[in-house]
Amino acid sequence: MPKTNMATIVSNNRGAAMMEYALLVSLVALTILGGFKVLGGGVLMAFSDINRTLNVPTLVDDVKAH
């Protein structure tokens, strides 16, 4: 199998499409991770509030109890 470098991959149309797809996937992944970072605590507290209303013990309650 011959060695390929980044310039060869990008100069090839299939390689260019692959690079665009990889950049798009990485952008979507970073956006999702950023959303989890921003909304993560709020979502956890919302579910904890729902569980507390239903009188279901949660992981957050268990950690606070110890």
N, C-alpha and C positions, 0 to 999 in steps of 0.2 A: 504494500500500500504506500503510495507516494506521500511525502509530507506536504501538508497544506498550511499556508500561513493566512493571516487575517485578510491581507490584500487580495489573495486568490479567492477566498470565500466571498468577499464583498463584490469583487468584479464579476463573479458569476451571478446570473439573474436569480437562480434558485437560492444561492447563498445570501443574496441581498434580501430576498423575501424572508428567509429564515432569520436573518438578523433583525428585520423589522418586527417579525412575530415575537422574537425573544425580548426586544425592547418593550413591546406592547404588553406582554405578559408580566414583565418585571414592573412596569408602571402600574398595572392593575393590582399586583401583589402589594406594592408599597402603599397604594391608596387604601387597600383593605386593612393592612397593618396599622396605618395611621388612624383609620376610623376606629379600630379596636382600642388603640391607645387613648384616643379622645373620649370615646363613649363607653369604654370597658367598665369603669367604676360605676357609672350611672346605670348601666344595664344590670350589673350585679345587685345594686341596691334596689332597683325596681323589682327584680325577682325575689329578693329577700323580703321586701314589703308585702308582696303578694303571698308568699309562703307564711309570713307572720300573721297576716289576716286570716289565712286558712288554718292557722295553728300547726304548721308543718315545720319541724326543726330543719335548719339550714346549716351549711358549712360555716357561714359567717357567725351564726349564733353559737355553734359548737366551739369555734375558735375563741370567741369572746367569753365563753363559760370557763375556759381553762386558763 
